[in-house]
């Protein structure tokens, strides 16, 4: 399971995401979706502080592009 380091000043989430393996990154995405769903069920007005999904999808796109470029 992926771990989120609670030191945003020294190691931003964007950098932490880059260090995760593919399966850890997908686990992290799944966990954030689950937590967002729980928060949304508790209070209809809760908005996430960080756009986890956007950051994760962006990292997945970068990885896919690297792999596609390496194959050619």
Order of alpha helices (4+ residues) and beta strands (2+ residues): alpha-alpha-alpha
